[in-house]
């Protein structure tokens, strides 16, 4: 009798252990990361024809045009940016609003902000951004919105 009781207790403990393991797996997920499809966008960035050495480029899905995908952020370094490997890697394809915050120096002094709308291609793309001089200090550094979306090459 004692052997049967010990076997029953061991079986219950085994089942409880399995249930705990399954619960932990469901609660923590299987590897992390979001499942949204992201595409790499990279290129050169200039202000009035001169390289922007510091700042950030933010790609936000344009909800007004029905896009609700992943947002992307890229740091500007030495006149270039790349969404690959950044804190929000890649960008959702489709309509996005691009907001560039260009800094005059590493201390964060604002040079200008520039915003425009565009379409991000599936598979990624190269996008060189030239911020017009009108977006600079004479405009109070406020975002300038160009009348045209730039023509973009695919990568």
Backbone bond lengths (Angstrom), bond angles and torsions (degrees), N, CA, C in turn:
res aa  C-N    CA-C-N  psi(-1)  N-CA   C-N-CA  omega(-1)  CA-C   N-CA-C  phi
1 X - - - 1.433 - - 1.529 110.67 -
2 X 1.328 113.37 -42.70 1.449 118.79 -179.04 1.522 111.27 -62.06
3 X 1.315 119.30 -36.52 1.465 124.30 178.88 1.521 111.66 -67.08
4 X 1.323 116.50 -37.95 1.463 120.70 179.20 1.519 109.83 -67.65
5 X 1.353 117.17 -41.39 1.462 122.13 179.46 1.526 110.54 -64.07
6 X 1.310 116.77 -42.71 1.467 120.92 179.05 1.524 110.52 -63.94
7 X 1.326 118.20 -39.06 1.460 121.89 178.89 1.523 110.58 -66.13
8 X 1.325 117.49 -39.24 1.472 121.68 179.47 1.516 110.62 -65.71
9 X 1.330 117.60 -42.49 1.475 121.81 178.46 1.523 109.71 -63.67
10 X 1.325 117.53 -42.85 1.470 121.31 179.62 1.530 110.65 -63.91
11 X 1.323 118.02 -39.60 1.465 121.72 179.38 1.528 110.68 -64.88
12 X 1.355 116.44 -42.28 1.471 120.03 178.40 1.529 110.48 -63.89
13 X 1.307 117.68 -40.66 1.460 121.80 179.14 1.523 110.17 -64.56
14 X 1.311 116.30 -38.68 1.461 121.08 179.03 1.523 111.28 -65.39
15 X 1.332 116.15 -42.94 1.465 121.24 178.39 1.529 110.10 -65.17
16 X 1.330 118.10 -42.44 1.463 122.19 179.12 1.531 110.43 -62.24
17 X 1.317 116.65 -41.50 1.467 120.61 178.37 1.521 111.57 -62.75
18 X 1.328 116.42 -41.76 1.463 120.77 179.13 1.523 110.45 -65.04
19 X 1.330 117.31 -41.10 1.467 120.87 178.78 1.527 111.19 -63.95
20 X 1.310 117.50 -40.22 1.466 121.18 177.70 1.523 110.10 -63.50
21 X 1.316 117.40 -44.59 1.469 120.87 179.66 1.526 111.44 -61.18
22 X 1.329 117.26 -43.12 1.471 121.24 179.08 1.521 110.02 -65.08
23 X 1.340 117.50 -42.42 1.462 121.37 179.89 1.522 111.40 -61.83
24 X 1.320 117.05 -44.40 1.462 121.16 179.30 1.531 110.29 -61.94
25 X 1.320 117.57 -40.96 1.464 121.13 178.86 1.522 110.86 -61.17
26 X 1.336 117.40 -44.79 1.466 120.27 -179.92 1.518 111.69 -67.27
27 X 1.328 117.38 -37.90 1.458 120.10 -178.14 1.517 112.91 -71.90
28 X 1.316 118.48 -35.40 1.460 120.96 -176.53 1.511 113.57 -94.24
29 X 1.316 118.25 -15.06 1.463 120.24 -179.51 1.507 110.96 85.18
30 X 1.317 114.71 -178.37 1.461 120.25 -175.84 1.518 111.63 -120.34
31 X 1.292 118.79 56.19 1.453 119.34 175.40 1.510 113.94 122.75
32 X 1.311 119.26 -12.51 1.451 121.61 173.32 1.513 113.61 76.38
33 X 1.337 115.90 -176.84 1.450 122.60 179.69 1.515 110.56 83.00
34 X 1.343 115.16 154.10 1.453 117.15 177.26 1.517 109.13 -86.49
35 X 1.311 115.90 164.17 1.456 119.96 -176.74 1.529 111.90 -99.83
36 X 1.327 117.72 8.06 1.454 120.20 -178.96 1.521 110.74 -72.48
37 X 1.323 114.75 141.35 1.457 120.34 178.57 1.533 109.06 -74.82
38 X 1.316 116.20 129.27 1.468 122.02 -178.35 1.524 109.40 -123.94
39 X 1.333 115.03 149.01 1.456 121.21 -178.03 1.525 109.29 -129.36
40 X 1.316 115.77 140.20 1.459 121.93 -177.71 1.525 111.12 -75.84
41 X 1.335 116.06 133.58 1.459 122.83 173.37 1.520 106.52 -128.52
42 X 1.330 116.36 130.88 1.461 119.89 -179.19 1.520 109.84 -151.72
43 X 1.326 115.51 163.07 1.460 118.97 176.63 1.515 112.47 166.51
44 X 1.326 112.97 -169.49 1.467 120.97 177.76 1.528 108.05 -91.68
45 X 1.326 115.07 156.35 1.457 119.42 177.63 1.523 109.63 -139.96
46 X 1.339 115.01 127.08 1.466 120.86 -178.45 1.523 109.89 -130.12
47 X 1.325 114.56 157.20 1.459 122.26 173.33 1.525 106.33 -123.77
48 X 1.329 116.50 117.03 1.466 122.89 -177.46 1.527 110.38 53.48
49 X 1.343 115.95 38.63 1.457 121.68 176.65 1.521 115.69 86.39
50 X 1.329 118.64 -6.88 1.470 122.43 -179.28 1.533 110.13 -105.74
51 X 1.349 117.55 140.59 1.474 119.31 -179.63 1.525 112.63 -58.38
52 X 1.325 115.69 140.15 1.462 122.14 172.89 1.520 105.50 -92.01
53 X 1.330 116.92 123.85 1.461 119.88 -174.49 1.522 114.86 -94.60
54 X 1.336 117.27 -17.45 1.461 120.74 -177.84 1.523 109.27 -141.88
55 X 1.319 115.63 151.12 1.460 119.72 174.98 1.507 112.93 141.91
56 X 1.343 114.15 -157.44 1.452 120.25 -174.16 1.525 109.67 -152.64
57 X 1.339 115.37 145.83 1.456 122.05 174.60 1.528 106.85 -119.20
58 X 1.329 115.94 124.69 1.457 122.28 -178.04 1.527 108.84 -113.90
59 X 1.323 116.70 126.40 1.462 123.30 178.30 1.531 107.31 -109.85
60 X 1.329 116.49 114.36 1.463 121.31 -178.37 1.520 109.62 -116.17
61 X 1.334 118.50 125.77 1.463 120.11 176.51 1.531 110.27 -53.96
62 X 1.320 116.41 135.88 1.458 121.90 -177.15 1.529 109.61 -85.21
63 X 1.323 115.92 96.86 1.464 121.76 -178.13 1.533 111.18 -62.51
64 X 1.335 117.27 -30.86 1.467 120.58 179.17 1.530 111.65 -63.75
65 X 1.346 115.79 -21.94 1.465 120.69 178.84 1.524 111.35 -107.58
66 X 1.339 116.38 16.23 1.457 121.35 174.45 1.518 115.92 82.98
67 X 1.325 118.94 13.75 1.467 120.93 179.40 1.523 109.21 -99.66
68 X 1.317 116.23 126.85 1.462 120.45 179.79 1.521 111.21 -131.03
69 X 1.318 117.25 29.25 1.458 121.16 -177.24 1.509 113.68 -79.45
70 X 1.317 114.78 -159.15 1.460 122.76 -175.19 1.526 112.22 -74.81
71 X 1.331 115.79 139.78 1.457 122.56 174.66 1.527 107.80 -86.28
72 X 1.326 117.07 148.13 1.461 120.92 178.64 1.514 110.94 -128.81
73 X 1.328 115.63 148.81 1.464 121.61 179.29 1.522 107.50 -134.59
74 X 1.332 115.61 138.38 1.459 120.46 176.00 1.525 108.92 -133.96
75 X 1.306 116.07 139.09 1.453 122.13 175.84 1.520 109.21 -84.50
76 X 1.327 116.11 138.35 1.472 121.71 175.83 1.522 107.55 -90.06
77 X 1.323 116.05 125.81 1.456 122.33 178.12 1.527 108.53 -138.78
78 X 1.306 116.54 122.08 1.468 122.35 176.81 1.526 112.88 51.66
79 X 1.326 116.44 45.77 1.456 121.09 174.72 1.518 115.54 78.67
80 X 1.338 118.20 11.13 1.471 121.00 -179.35 1.524 109.81 -136.43
81 X 1.327 115.04 156.82 1.457 121.15 174.57 1.526 107.78 -142.69
82 X 1.328 116.31 159.44 1.466 121.05 -179.57 1.525 107.76 -159.67
83 X 1.331 117.28 124.71 1.465 119.75 179.97 1.523 112.38 -76.07
84 X 1.319 118.68 -12.39 1.457 121.91 179.72 1.528 109.60 -70.61
85 X 1.308 116.58 125.14 1.459 120.74 175.94 1.514 114.14 79.52
86 X 1.324 118.59 6.89 1.454 120.32 178.96 1.526 109.84 -83.81
87 X 1.322 116.48 -179.28 1.466 119.69 -177.59 1.519 112.85 -68.18
88 X 1.322 118.86 -18.44 1.471 123.32 171.16 1.527 105.60 -132.41
89 X 1.348 116.90 79.56 1.466 120.61 -170.18 1.519 114.08 -67.50
90 X 1.311 115.87 132.24 1.448 120.94 177.26 1.510 112.72 75.56
91 X 1.324 114.61 172.15 1.458 122.49 -173.72 1.521 108.05 -138.17
92 X 1.323 116.41 149.16 1.460 120.57 173.86 1.521 108.94 -67.13
93 X 1.327 117.18 144.53 1.462 119.04 174.67 1.522 108.23 -76.38
94 X 1.331 115.17 162.92 1.448 120.58 179.91 1.514 111.96 102.46
95 X 1.323 115.27 -163.37 1.465 121.55 -176.55 1.527 111.06 -69.48
96 X 1.331 115.32 128.86 1.462 121.47 177.33 1.528 109.70 -136.14
97 X 1.326 114.56 158.05 1.458 121.83 170.53 1.524 105.29 -106.40
98 X 1.330 116.02 125.94 1.455 121.77 -179.60 1.524 107.92 -103.35
99 X 1.322 116.62 128.16 1.468 121.20 178.18 1.522 107.57 -124.48
100 X 1.325 114.99 118.93 1.461 121.55 179.40 1.520 108.43 -103.75
101 X 1.323 115.73 127.84 1.460 121.60 172.10 1.520 105.83 -112.44
102 X 1.342 115.49 105.47 1.466 121.17 -178.19 1.524 108.79 -97.20
103 X 1.320 115.78 130.96 1.458 121.49 -179.25 1.520 110.38 -109.29
104 X 1.323 115.77 144.38 1.463 121.42 -178.72 1.527 111.61 -75.75
105 X 1.338 116.17 -26.35 1.461 119.47 -177.86 1.522 110.15 -154.80
106 X 1.316 115.61 175.38 1.468 121.36 -177.96 1.524 112.70 -69.92
107 X 1.335 117.53 -13.39 1.459 121.21 179.69 1.519 112.41 -82.30
108 X 1.316 117.63 -4.42 1.452 120.92 175.53 1.510 115.95 95.22
109 X 1.339 118.52 14.12 1.468 120.34 177.98 1.532 108.57 -68.72
110 X 1.339 116.51 122.66 1.451 122.22 -176.62 1.523 111.56 -68.42
111 X 1.322 115.04 125.83 1.460 121.80 174.47 1.527 108.37 -90.89
112 X 1.326 116.68 -50.47 1.459 121.61 177.67 1.522 109.77 -171.93
113 X 1.321 114.94 167.73 1.457 122.42 170.84 1.515 107.03 -127.33
114 X 1.319 115.42 144.92 1.463 120.41 -177.03 1.521 107.75 -143.15
115 X 1.325 116.95 137.50 1.456 121.11 -177.55 1.522 109.49 -135.69
116 X 1.339 115.57 140.43 1.463 120.75 176.11 1.522 109.16 -156.61
117 X 1.331 115.60 164.48 1.469 121.91 178.21 1.513 109.70 -106.14
118 X 1.328 116.15 151.35 1.463 121.24 179.31 1.518 109.33 -162.89
119 X 1.325 116.21 177.23 1.457 123.84 175.34 1.525 108.59 -112.19
120 X 1.324 116.98 130.31 1.461 121.77 174.89 1.523 107.64 -96.01
121 X 1.333 116.02 128.73 1.464 122.48 -179.31 1.521 110.87 -79.12
122 X 1.339 115.32 145.91 1.467 118.93 171.91 1.520 107.32 -64.35
123 X 1.297 116.79 142.01 1.454 120.97 -179.82 1.517 112.94 92.76
124 X 1.335 118.02 -6.91 1.453 121.34 177.50 1.504 113.42 93.39
125 X 1.332 115.38 172.41 1.456 119.54 -176.88 1.523 111.71 -166.30
126 X 1.328 114.17 160.25 1.460 121.93 171.63 1.523 106.75 -95.39
127 X 1.315 116.66 136.53 1.455 121.68 179.21 1.517 108.82 -142.19
128 X 1.330 116.08 106.19 1.456 120.80 173.06 1.521 107.53 -87.86
129 X 1.326 116.29 129.97 1.464 121.65 -177.07 1.519 108.85 -114.19
130 X 1.335 116.62 122.95 1.464 121.40 173.49 1.516 107.45 -113.54
131 X 1.311 115.69 108.50 1.460 121.27 179.86 1.525 107.53 -77.68
132 X 1.333 117.92 126.61 1.467 119.88 -179.18 1.529 111.61 -69.20
133 X 1.320 116.15 152.47 1.462 122.07 -179.92 1.526 111.66 -56.66
134 X 1.348 117.47 -29.38 1.461 121.43 -179.65 1.523 112.70 -61.67
135 X 1.321 117.96 -19.15 1.464 121.41 179.63 1.519 111.71 -82.31
136 X 1.331 116.92 -3.61 1.458 121.83 -175.43 1.509 114.98 -82.21
137 X 1.327 116.36 -162.15 1.463 123.13 -173.51 1.531 114.74 -55.90
138 X 1.338 118.90 -30.46 1.463 119.42 179.61 1.529 111.08 -66.79
139 X 1.320 116.71 -18.47 1.460 122.27 176.71 1.532 109.90 -100.89
140 X 1.321 116.22 14.57 1.461 120.52 -178.71 1.514 113.17 71.51
141 X 1.350 117.05 12.47 1.459 120.72 -179.73 1.513 112.87 74.09
142 X 1.347 117.63 8.17 1.465 120.86 -178.32 1.512 110.94 -77.39
143 X 1.330 116.55 154.57 1.455 119.32 -178.10 1.520 112.79 -58.57
144 X 1.308 115.48 130.60 1.461 121.23 173.18 1.512 107.12 -98.62
145 X 1.315 116.88 137.24 1.453 120.95 -179.64 1.521 108.93 -112.36
146 X 1.330 117.17 109.45 1.461 119.00 179.71 1.518 111.22 -67.48
147 X 1.315 116.32 156.05 1.460 120.57 -178.41 1.520 111.86 -77.32
148 X 1.324 117.95 -20.48 1.467 121.49 -178.63 1.510 110.99 -121.45
149 X 1.306 115.26 146.72 1.449 121.07 170.82 1.523 106.92 -82.88
150 X 1.352 118.98 132.15 1.460 119.89 -177.70 1.526 112.39 -64.42
151 X 1.326 117.08 149.85 1.469 122.76 173.72 1.524 106.55 -76.60
152 X 1.320 116.67 131.48 1.453 120.94 -172.02 1.515 112.33 -121.00
153 X 1.333 117.38 133.35 1.468 119.98 174.54 1.525 109.94 -80.99
154 X 1.317 117.69 148.94 1.464 121.92 174.28 1.515 109.11 -88.28
155 X 1.345 116.43 150.28 1.467 119.64 175.24 1.499 109.97 -107.69
